[in-house]
Amino acid sequence: MIVRPKTRGFICVTAHPEGCAAHVQEWIDKTRTHGVVRGGPKRVLVVGASTGYGLASRVSAAFGCGADTLGVFFEKPSEPGTLGTAGWYNTAAFEKAARAAGLKAPSINGDAFSDGIKQRAVEAIRSGLGEIDLMVYSLASPRRTHPRTGVTHKSTLKPIGEAYTSKTVDTDKGTVGPVSIGPASEQEVADTVAVMGGEDWQMWVDALEAGGVLAEGFTTVAYSYIGPDLTWPIYRAGTIGKAKEDLERVARELAVRMAARGGRAFISVNKALVTQASSAIPVVPLYISLLYRVMKEQGLHEGCIEQMNRLLGRLYGEGPTPVDEFGRIRLDDWEMRADVQRAVAELWPQVGTDNLAALSDIGGYRAEFLRLFGFGLPGVDYEKDVDPHVMP
Ligand code: NAI
């Protein structure tokens, strides 16, 4: 089969098996070049491990720290004659590389919000991996079926209180235009918190603790975002921001609970990056296109893997992990630098369809988006027939 990108709005419905493998290999190579984190974790569970920040966390733990890893994710497997999703191919490539390096790398494909998958993870740790010293929580999902009530909550990306008007880019067409989003109802806020807030993270820690699979000094980390004034109404002050506030509340509770057993719990506030999840948020892709231009010009640009290599260095480096006044790790420190934000804020009112390519890194945005699905990787022959069915 010849596999080409097929984009529909902000998703790409095809994925290239060899391209995804090449992408994962790039991250492994970058991690090896970055160097080993001494004293890093040795047995790691990553929830949301197949793409974006979770996959980068898994690569960094395995190839930067020599850790055995258990990955949990929700992906469509490939079948004979039928493509799987990018996360499926990423995981197949990751597992092969990890095993070749002598590391254990089992995975569980299923709904992480369910009790059943949590129990399967506990059993996999008990019977194969051994007690875990790090759990990364990196889920991004549009819906969650609550394991107790059976209700399916859907998350929304809306402002709260009043409508929000700004501009956004259609990354497919390369056009910039106004966007107006009406305020969320109370139910929509509650549903978004139910999906992307902290309850499920806490349920994971509860299940792992009850299952007796947490090692001495166990650490857990979940990912959040804050961002600048430009995206404030749609992100931090919006429905997703309420969910992140809830995640941060749970982090504070878990930090107290874990400290009692010599462990730690953190929020890491990460940089805005092109991922499958972030491309769905209105306004944010235009902000990212400008941010990439500014950060690349200033030599400050990082992708998921550079961020996660920096995170593990902070978590396991010498001395206490540096945190802000609210106890959060700030990997968005370079993004939020005053000079970076000033430069983005200056470009924001000027950018339109005509000057999009000149003022922003829309080319870089698009290229990185396609790379998420295995397209545009050097050394991959995209004219060659590939077998879509790839098993780990
Ligand atoms: P992503 O879309 O690349 O990854 C999401 C992961 O969650 C995938 O592995 C997917 O398989 C898994 N997943 C989704 N639903 C699932 C389910 N029901 N059961 C099991 N696995 C499921 O997303 P990304 O961007 O890496 O986001 C991860 C976290 O990082 C999120 O909490 C996000 O808010 C946060 N973050 C993202 C930033 C960005 O700019 N992309 C910035 C700062 C934080």
Residues whose N, C-alpha, C, O or C-beta is under 5 A from the ligand:
A	BS01	NAI	G48 A49 S50 T51 G52 Y53 G54 V72 F73 F74 E75 G87 G110 D111 A112 F113 S138 L139 A140 S141 Y223 S224 Y225 N270 K271 A272 L273 T275 Q276 A277 S278
